[in-house]
Amino acid sequence: MGRMLERIDSPLDLKRLKPEDLPRLCQEIRDEIVATCARNGGHLGSSLGAVELIVALHYVYTSPLDRFVFDVGHQAYAHKIVTGRRERFRTIRTEGGLAGFPERKESEHDAFGVGHASTAVSAALGMIEGRRLHNEAGKVVALVGDGALTGGIAFEGLNQAGYLGRDLLVVLNDNEMSISPNVGALSEWFTKKFATRTFNNWRRAAKEILRQLPRGSDAIQVIRQAINATKALVSPGILFEGLGFQYVGPVDGHDVQSLVEMFQNVAQCDGPVLVHAITSKGKGYQPAESDRATRGHGLSFFDVATGKPTSKKPQAKSYTDLFADALCEGMERDKRIVAITAAMLEGTGLIKAKQRFPDRTYDVGIAEQHAVTFAAGLACEGLRPVVAIYSTFLQRAYDQIIHDVALQGLPVTFALDRGGLVGADGKTHQGAFDLSYLRCVPNLMVMAPSDENELRHMLATAVASDGPAAFRFPRGTGQGVQLDAAPRALDIGKARVLRDAGPRPDVVVLAAGTVVYAALQAAEELAADGIGATVVDARFVKPLDEDLFCELAAACGRVVTVEESALAGGFGSACLEAFERRNLLTAVQVRRLGIPDRFITHGDANKQRAELGMDAVGIAAAAHELVDAQVGTSKRGVA
C-alpha cells in the first residue's frame, strides 16, 4: 500500500478522504517533516505539534477561498505540504527552494507573509474587513501559538475583533499549557456543548425572541453573564469571553477526527470564536518531545533515528555562546548588570545567565517593546541592563529605543544577535537594518566587533558607558582568536589600523564588523598585484573615527567601505557624510559594499556574501576598479 500523502496535491484532495483516514495521513506528514528537517534544518517541534490542527482546518475550510493566517509561521510546514507543495517540500530553506515561513508570492494558500510573532489576529481581522467592504465571501482563520499571546499586538487585535464582532476564528495552539490549568472531564463536557450546532442555533433563536420582549436586551445580558460565570468555573476562557469572543476549549489538538467535528460546528457560529487547542510541541518524534529546552524548536542536520546532530561541532565557539560567557563574567564582576531577552533565552545564550543569576535575568516573552522600556526603568534605578535580542526583532521596539532610552540618555546596552545575513531563515530574519536604524538615533553609541575578542571589549565598553550603547554580532562561529585575559573598555570612537600600507596607500579599506577579515584577505591578494591596501577596523559606527578616516582618505583618494548591513544609511553612508563635512568628496573616490536596497531571501550566507561583493574577491575587485580607473591602467599592466 502506497503512502496516502502521495495523493494529496491540494486541499481538495484532502477533502476526498474519510475522517477515519486522517490519523494515518497525519503520521505520514509528520514523517515527511522529520525527514526534511533532518537534512535542511528548520522549525521541527512547532510544525510537528500543529499537524492535526492544520489537517482538520483544511478538511473543514476551503483554502484559498477561506484564508489561513499563521502566527510566526513556525507551525506551517503541514500547511505547505497539503497545499500543492508536497513535491517541493524537501527544498525548504534552501536556495531556490520553498521559504521557511508562509510567503504570499510562493502560493495562493499563503494568505499573509510572516516571520515575526503576534501579527496573525490583526492581519486576519483586516482581511475580514476587506472582504466585508468588497462584499466577498469566505472565512478567515488565524492560527496563533500560545507564545504569541505574550506580544501586545495580539491582544490589540483580539480587542478590536471582539469589539467589531466579525466572524473571525482564532485557533490558539497551546503547546506549553501556560494558560490552561483546567483541563478535565467537566471542561471537556462544556466544550462539546458550547460548540455544537444545536446549542448555537438555540442561542441565536433565544436572542431573537428576547429582543422582541420588553427589557429583552437586559435579559440577554443576564443570560450571557450566567453562561460566562459557569464557564469560568471550569475553563480558562473567561479572558477571551471578556474580549468579546465565544470561547471553545480546551480541546485535544491531536485528535484529528474530533477536531474536524468541532471545526464543522464552530463554522456555524456567529461572531468571533476562539478555539483553545492543547498540543505537544515535537509531537510524534521522541527526540524532540524529550528536548525539555525547546522541544525541537530549531534542530539542524540531525540523524532521524537518534535526533543527534550529524554535523561536526566547530572548534570555534559561536558568537552567541561567546557573548553569553562574557555577559556572565560581567554579571559576576558587577552586580548592577541585569540581562533581558524577549522569549529567546536559548537563542541569545541567556539561558547561561538565567542558570547562574536567576534573579537578575529576565525573559519577558515575545514583547520587545516592553523589554526595552522595562530596561529603561531598571536603568533609572542605577542598574546596567543588557537587552539581548536578535537584530531583526529589535526593529519592533524602535520607538522605545528612541523615546524611552536614547531621549533620556539612559545606560541601556543593546546586544544584537544575528546582525547581518542569517542564511536559511531568509528575508524575515536577516539582520540587515540595525546599523542604519540605530546610527540615526541621537545619544546612542553603535559598535560592530570584528571578532570574539572585540565582542568582549565592546560589551565592557557599553556597560561602562553612562549612556545607551549597542553592538551587533553575526550568526555563526567566531574567528578562533586568542582571548585577552580580561575585557576592557575601548576608547570611544577610535578605530584601529590592522594593515598599514604606508603613508600613501593605493587604496584604503574601511570595514565594520567581521567583514574585516575578508578585507585583510583581499589586501593580501591586492598586494600580489602590486596594490598597497591599508585596512581599518572601524570598531565604532557611531561615533565614527572621523579624523583617522579623513586623514587616510585624503592621503590616497580611494576608499572602499564594507559592511554586512544595508547600504542605505549605514556605515558607508556615515563615511561619506564625514568626507562631506571635511570637503573631501571631490577629492576622494568611494565604493560602498554591503546589502543593496532589496530584501535578501533564504540561501547559503557565504554564497550570498560573495554575490553581494562582501567577500575577499569582491573587496579586491572594488579596490581594483578604483585604482585602475584613477591611474588609467591596471597595476598588473592590463589596459
C-alpha positions in Angstrom: 0.0 0.0 0.0 1.5 3.3 -1.1 1.6 6.5 1.0 -1.7 8.3 1.3 0.3 11.5 1.2 1.3 10.9 -2.4 -2.4 11.5 -3.4 -2.6 14.9 -1.7 -1.7 17.7 -4.2 -4.2 20.2 -3.0 -6.7 20.8 -0.1 -9.4 19.4 -2.3 -7.6 16.1 -2.4 -7.6 16.1 1.4 -11.4 16.5 1.5 -11.9 13.3 -0.5 -10.5 11.3 2.4 -12.7 9.8 5.1 -12.3 11.2 8.6 -11.0 7.8 9.8 -8.2 8.1 7.2 -6.9 11.3 8.7 -4.8 9.9 11.5 -2.7 7.9 9.1 -2.3 10.9 6.8 -1.1 13.0 9.8 1.5 10.4 10.6 2.8 10.4 7.1 3.0 14.2 7.1 5.0 14.0 10.4 7.4 11.5 8.8 7.9 13.9 5.9 8.6 16.9 8.2 11.1 14.9 10.3 13.0 13.6 7.2 13.2 17.0 5.7 14.3 18.9 8.8 17.0 16.3 9.4 18.6 17.4 6.1 17.7 21.1 5.9 17.2 22.1 9.5 14.2 24.1 10.4 11.4 24.6 12.9 10.7 21.0 13.7 8.9 21.0 17.0 6.3 23.6 16.3 5.3 22.1 13.0 5.0 18.6 14.4 2.7 19.9 17.1 0.3 21.5 14.7 -0.2 18.7 12.1 -3.6 17.6 13.3 -4.9 21.2 13.7 -3.8 22.1 10.1 -5.2 18.9 8.6 -8.6 19.4 10.4 -8.8 23.0 9.3 -8.1 22.3 5.7 -10.6 19.4 5.8 -13.4 21.7 7.0 -12.5 25.1 5.4 -11.7 25.7 1.8 -8.4 27.5 1.0 -7.8 29.9 -0.7 -11.5 31.0 -0.6 -11.1 30.8 3.1 -7.9 32.5 4.4 -5.5 30.8 6.8 -3.2 33.3 8.6 -0.3 31.9 10.6 1.4 33.5 13.5 5.2 33.4 13.1 4.9 30.5 10.6 7.0 28.1 12.7 4.0 25.7 12.6 3.1 26.0 8.9 5.0 23.0 7.4 2.0 20.7 7.2 0.1 23.6 5.6 2.8 23.8 2.9 2.6 20.0 2.3 -1.2 19.8 1.8 -1.4 22.9 -0.4 0.3 21.7 -3.5 3.9 21.9 -2.3 4.5 18.4 -1.3 6.9 17.5 -4.1 9.0 20.7 -3.3 8.8 20.4 0.4 12.3 18.9 0.7 13.7 22.0 -0.8 12.5 24.2 2.1 15.0 26.7 3.4 17.5 26.0 0.6 18.5 28.4 -2.2 15.7 28.5 -4.8 13.5 26.2 -2.7 10.5 26.9 -0.5 10.7 29.6 2.1 10.8 28.5 5.8 7.8 30.7 6.5 4.5 31.5 4.7 5.1 33.8 1.8 2.4 35.3 -0.4 4.4 35.1 -3.6 5.0 31.4 -3.1 1.4 30.2 -3.0 -2.2 31.5 -3.2 -2.7 29.5 0.0 -0.3 31.6 2.0 -2.6 34.5 2.8 -0.1 36.5 4.7 3.7 36.5 4.8 5.0 36.3 8.3 8.3 35.7 10.2 7.7 37.8 13.4 5.2 36.8 16.1 1.9 38.1 17.3 0.6 39.5 14.0 -2.0 36.9 12.9 -5.1 38.3 14.6 -4.6 41.8 13.3 -3.9 40.7 9.8 -6.9 38.3 9.8 -9.2 40.9 11.1 -8.0 43.3 8.3 -8.8 40.6 5.8 -12.3 40.1 7.2 -13.0 43.8 7.0 -11.6 44.0 3.5 -13.9 41.2 2.3 -16.9 42.9 4.1 -16.2 46.2 2.3 -15.9 44.3 -1.0 -18.9 42.2 -0.2 -16.9 39.0 -0.8 -17.5 35.5 0.6 -15.1 33.4 2.7 -14.0 32.8 6.2 -10.7 33.8 7.9 -8.8 31.7 10.4 -5.9 32.8 12.5 -3.7 30.1 13.9 -1.8 31.5 16.9 0.7 29.9 19.2 0.4 30.5 23.0 3.8 32.2 23.0 2.5 34.8 20.5 -0.1 35.9 23.1 2.8 37.4 25.1 3.0 40.1 22.4 0.9 43.2 22.9 -0.2 43.4 19.3 -2.0 40.1 19.7 -4.2 41.5 22.4 -4.7 44.7 20.4 -6.1 42.6 17.6 -8.3 40.5 19.9 -9.7 43.6 21.5 -10.8 45.2 18.2 -12.0 41.8 16.8 -14.3 41.4 19.8 -15.5 45.0 19.5 -16.3 44.6 15.8 -18.0 41.3 16.3 -17.0 39.8 12.9 -16.9 36.1 12.1 -13.3 35.5 12.9 -12.0 32.1 14.0 -8.8 32.2 16.2 -7.2 28.9 16.9 -4.9 29.1 19.9 -2.3 26.3 19.6 -1.3 26.0 23.3 1.7 23.7 23.4 3.0 24.7 26.8 -0.3 24.7 28.8 0.8 28.1 30.1 -2.8 29.4 30.3 -4.8 26.2 30.6 -4.8 24.7 34.1 -8.3 23.4 34.0 -8.3 20.5 31.5 -10.7 17.9 32.8 -13.9 15.9 32.2 -16.3 18.8 33.1 -14.4 21.3 31.0 -14.5 18.9 28.1 -18.2 18.4 28.5 -18.8 22.1 28.5 -16.7 22.5 25.4 -18.7 19.9 23.4 -21.9 21.5 24.5 -21.0 25.1 23.7 -19.5 24.2 20.3 -22.5 22.2 19.0 -24.6 23.4 16.1 -27.8 22.8 18.2 -26.6 25.0 21.1 -25.6 27.8 18.7 -28.9 27.6 16.8 -30.7 27.7 20.2 -28.7 30.7 21.3 -29.5 32.7 18.1 -33.2 31.8 18.4 -33.3 32.8 22.0 -31.7 36.1 21.4 -34.1 36.9 18.6 -37.1 36.1 20.8 -35.8 38.1 23.8 -35.0 41.1 21.6 -38.8 41.4 20.9 -39.7 41.5 24.5 -39.7 44.5 26.9 -36.3 44.7 28.5 -35.2 41.9 26.3 -31.7 43.2 25.9 -31.3 43.2 29.7 -32.4 39.5 29.8 -29.8 38.6 27.1 -27.1 40.3 29.1 -28.1 38.4 32.3 -28.1 35.0 30.4 -24.8 35.8 28.9 -23.3 36.6 32.2 -24.7 33.4 33.7 -23.1 31.3 31.0 -19.8 33.1 31.3 -19.8 32.7 35.1 -20.5 29.0 34.7 -17.7 28.5 32.1 -15.3 30.5 34.2 -15.5 27.8 36.9 -14.3 25.0 34.6 -12.3 26.6 31.8 -9.6 29.3 31.3 -11.7 31.1 28.7 -13.1 34.0 30.7 -10.3 36.3 29.5 -11.3 35.7 25.8 -15.0 35.9 26.7 -14.3 39.3 28.2 -12.7 40.4 25.0 -15.9 39.5 23.1 -15.0 36.0 21.8 -17.0 32.9 22.2 -14.5 30.5 23.9 -14.3 26.8 22.9 -11.9 24.6 24.8 -9.6 23.3 25.9 -9.7 20.6 23.2 -7.3 17.8 22.3 -5.2 19.3 19.5 -4.0 15.8 18.4 -7.4 14.1 18.0 -7.9 15.0 14.3 -11.3 13.4 13.9 -12.7 15.2 16.9 -11.1 18.4 15.7 -12.9 18.0 12.3 -16.3 17.6 14.1 -15.6 20.6 16.3 -14.5 22.9 13.5 -17.6 21.9 11.5 -19.7 23.0 14.4 -17.7 26.2 15.0 -18.1 27.2 11.4 -21.8 27.8 12.0 -21.2 30.2 14.9 -21.8 33.9 14.6 -19.1 36.5 15.6 -15.6 35.9 16.8 -14.7 32.5 18.2 -11.5 31.3 19.9 -10.8 27.6 19.9 -8.2 26.6 22.6 -6.3 23.5 21.5 -3.8 21.7 23.7 -0.9 20.3 21.7 2.5 18.9 22.4 5.4 20.6 20.7 7.5 18.0 18.8 4.6 15.5 18.9 5.3 12.1 17.4 9.1 12.4 17.4 10.7 11.2 20.6 14.0 13.2 20.4 12.0 16.4 20.0 9.5 15.6 22.7 12.3 14.8 25.1 14.2 18.1 24.4 13.0 19.9 27.5 14.5 23.2 26.5 12.9 23.8 23.1 11.0 20.6 22.1 13.0 20.6 18.9 12.2 24.2 18.0 15.1 24.7 15.6 17.1 21.5 15.1 19.5 21.4 12.2 21.2 18.5 10.4 20.4 15.5 12.6 20.1 11.8 12.4 16.4 10.8 12.2 16.9 7.6 14.3 18.5 9.3 17.2 17.8 13.1 16.8 21.5 13.7 17.4 23.4 16.3 15.2 25.2 14.9 12.2 27.4 17.9 11.6 30.8 18.1 13.3 30.9 20.6 16.2 33.0 23.5 15.1 36.2 24.1 17.0 35.5 27.8 17.5 32.6 28.9 19.7 29.6 30.6 18.3 29.3 34.4 18.8 26.1 33.7 20.8 28.0 31.5 23.3 30.9 33.9 23.5 28.6 36.8 24.2 26.8 34.7 26.9 30.1 33.8 28.5 31.2 37.4 28.5 27.9 38.6 29.9 28.1 36.1 32.8 31.6 37.2 33.6 30.4 40.8 33.7 27.5 39.9 35.9 29.9 38.2 38.3 32.1 41.3 38.5 29.3 43.9 38.5 26.2 43.3 40.5 24.4 46.2 38.7 24.3 44.2 35.4 21.0 42.6 34.6 20.1 40.6 31.5 16.8 40.8 29.5 15.6 39.0 26.5 12.3 38.5 24.7 11.3 34.8 24.6 14.8 33.9 23.4 16.7 32.6 26.4 18.2 29.8 24.4 18.6 31.7 21.1 20.5 34.6 22.6 22.5 32.4 25.0 21.0 34.0 28.1 20.0 30.5 29.4 23.5 30.5 30.9 22.8 33.8 32.7 19.4 32.5 33.9 21.0 29.5 35.4 23.8 31.4 37.2 21.9 34.6 38.0 18.2 33.7 38.0 17.2 36.9 40.0 18.9 39.2 37.5 17.9 37.5 34.2 14.5 38.3 32.7 12.6 36.6 29.8 9.7 39.0 29.2 8.1 36.9 26.4 7.5 38.0 22.8 7.4 41.6 23.9 10.3 43.5 22.6 8.7 46.9 23.2 8.2 46.0 26.9 11.7 44.6 27.1 13.3 47.9 26.1 11.1 50.1 28.3 11.5 47.7 31.2 15.3 48.1 30.8 14.8 51.8 30.8 13.1 51.6 34.1 15.8 49.5 35.6 18.4 52.0 34.3 16.6 54.7 36.1 17.3 52.9 39.4 21.0 52.7 38.8 21.2 49.2 37.2 23.0 48.4 34.0 20.6 46.4 31.8 21.8 44.4 28.8 19.0 43.7 26.4 19.8 40.7 24.1 17.5 40.5 21.1 18.0 39.4 17.5 18.7 42.3 15.2 15.5 41.5 13.2 13.3 41.5 16.3 14.7 44.7 17.9 13.2 46.6 15.0 9.8 46.0 16.7 10.9 48.3 19.6 12.2 51.2 17.7 10.0 53.9 19.3 11.1 52.6 22.7 14.7 52.8 21.8 14.3 56.4 20.8 11.8 57.7 23.3 12.4 55.7 26.4 16.1 55.1 26.3 18.0 57.4 24.0 16.0 60.6 24.6 16.6 60.2 28.3 20.3 59.2 27.8 19.8 56.0 29.9 22.6 53.5 30.2 20.9 50.6 28.5 23.1 48.2 26.4 21.6 46.5 23.3 23.3 43.3 22.3 22.1 42.4 18.8 22.5 38.8 17.8 22.2 37.7 14.2 23.4 41.0 12.8 23.9 40.5 9.1 22.9 37.7 6.8 21.4 34.6 8.5 21.1 32.1 5.7 18.2 29.6 5.7 15.8 31.7 7.8 15.6 34.2 5.0 14.3 37.7 4.5 12.1 37.9 7.6 15.1 37.3 9.8 18.0 39.0 8.0 19.8 41.4 10.4 20.2 43.9 7.6 19.0 47.1 9.0 20.4 47.6 12.5 23.4 49.8 11.7 21.1 52.1 9.7 18.2 52.3 12.1 20.4 52.8 15.1 23.0 55.2 13.7 20.5 58.0 13.2 19.4 57.9 16.9 21.0 60.7 19.0 22.9 59.8 22.1 23.3 56.1 21.0 26.7 54.6 20.6 26.9 51.9 17.9 29.7 49.3 17.6 30.4 46.2 15.5 33.1 43.8 16.7 35.3 42.1 14.1 35.9 39.0 16.3 35.1 37.4 19.6 37.8 39.3 21.5 36.5 42.6 20.3 32.9 41.5 21.2 34.1 41.1 24.8 35.7 44.5 24.8 32.6 46.1 23.3 30.3 44.6 26.0 32.6 46.0 28.6 32.6 49.4 26.8 28.8 49.5 26.6 28.3 48.6 30.2 30.9 51.2 31.4 29.2 53.9 29.4 26.9 56.4 31.1 24.6 56.5 28.1 22.9 54.0 25.7 25.0 51.7 23.6 24.5 48.9 21.1 26.8 46.4 19.5 25.8 43.8 16.8 27.4 40.4 16.1 26.7 37.8 13.5 25.2 34.3 13.5 27.8 31.6 13.4 31.2 30.9 14.9 34.0 33.2 15.9 37.3 33.6 14.2 39.1 31.5 16.8 41.3 34.3 18.0 43.1 34.3 21.3 41.0 36.0 24.0 42.6 38.6 26.3 42.7 37.7 30.0 40.1 40.3 30.8 37.9 42.5 28.7 38.5 46.3 28.8 36.6 49.4 27.8 37.7 50.8 24.5 38.5 54.4 23.6 35.1 55.7 22.4 35.1 56.4 18.7 38.6 55.2 17.9 39.2 52.7 15.1 42.3 50.5 14.7 44.6 50.0 11.6 45.1 46.3 11.1 47.2 46.6 7.9 49.3 49.6 7.1 50.3 50.2 3.5 52.4 53.2 4.3 51.8 57.0 4.3 50.4 56.9 0.7 48.5 53.7 0.2 46.9 52.9 -3.2 43.6 52.2 -1.5 42.0 52.3 2.0 39.5 49.7 3.1 37.3 50.7 5.9 35.4 47.8 7.4 32.8 47.5 10.1 32.3 44.1 11.8 33.5 40.6 10.9 34.0 41.6 7.2 37.3 43.0 8.4 38.8 39.5 7.9 37.6 39.4 4.3 39.2 42.8 3.8 42.5 41.6 5.2 42.4 38.6 2.8 41.6 41.0 -0.1 44.6 43.1 0.9 46.8 40.1 0.6 45.5 39.4 -2.9 45.9 43.1 -3.9 49.5 43.1 -2.6 50.2 40.2 -5.0 49.1 42.5 -7.8 51.3 45.4 -6.6 48.5 47.3 -4.9 49.0 48.6 -1.4 45.9 48.5 0.7 45.5 49.9 4.2 42.8 48.0 6.2 41.0 49.7 9.1 38.7 48.0 11.7 36.2 50.8 12.3 35.0 49.3 15.6 32.6 52.3 16.1 29.9 53.0 13.6 28.9 55.9 15.8 30.8 57.9 16.8 33.0 57.5 13.8 36.7 57.9 13.9 36.4 60.8 11.6 39.9 62.2 12.0 41.6 58.9 11.0 39.2 58.1 8.2 39.5 61.5 6.6 43.3 61.6 7.0 43.6 58.2 5.2 41.1 59.2 2.5 42.9 62.5 1.8 46.3 60.6 1.6 45.3 58.3 -1.3 41.9 59.5 -2.6 40.5 55.9 -2.9 38.3 54.3 -0.3 36.3 51.1 -0.1 33.8 50.7 2.7 32.5 47.3 3.7 29.6 46.4 6.0 27.3 43.4 6.3 24.3 45.7 6.6 22.0 47.8 4.5 23.9 50.4 2.4 21.1 52.9 2.8 22.1 55.0 5.8 24.7 52.5 7.1 28.4 52.6 7.8 29.4 53.6 4.3 26.9 56.4 4.3 28.5 57.6 7.6 31.9 57.7 6.0 30.5 59.7 3.0 28.9 62.1 5.5 32.3 62.6 7.2 34.0 63.2 3.9 31.4 65.8 3.0 31.9 67.6 6.3 35.7 67.8 5.6 35.1 68.9 2.0 36.8 65.8 0.6 34.1 64.4 -1.7 35.6 66.0 -4.8 39.0 64.5 -4.0 38.0 61.0 -2.8 36.5 58.2 -4.8 34.4 55.8 -2.7 33.0 52.3 -3.4 30.5 51.1 -0.8 30.0 47.4 -0.4 27.1 46.0 1.6 23.5 44.9 1.3 21.6 46.7 -1.5 18.2 48.1 -1.4 16.3 44.9 -1.5 15.3 42.0 0.7 17.7 39.1 0.7 15.9 35.7 0.5 16.9 32.4 2.1 20.1 30.6 0.9 23.7 30.0 1.8 25.0 33.1 3.6 28.6 32.7 2.4 27.4 32.4 -1.2 25.2 35.5 -0.7 28.2 37.5 0.6 30.1 36.6 -2.5 27.3 37.6 -4.8 27.0 40.9 -3.0 30.7 41.6 -3.2 31.4 41.4 0.5 33.9 38.6 0.4 37.7 38.9 -0.3 37.2 38.6 -4.1 34.5 41.3 -4.1 36.5 43.7 -2.0 39.6 43.2 -4.1 37.6 43.7 -7.3 36.2 47.0 -5.9 39.6 48.2 -5.0 41.0 47.3 -8.4 38.2 49.3 -10.0 39.2 52.4 -8.1 42.9 52.1 -8.7 42.5 51.2 -12.3 40.1 54.0 -13.0 42.4 56.6 -11.4 45.7 55.6 -13.0 44.2 54.6 -16.3 45.9 51.3 -16.4 46.0 48.3 -14.1 48.9 47.8 -11.7 49.2 44.4 -13.5 49.8 46.2 -16.8 46.4 45.5 -18.3 44.8 48.4 -20.1 
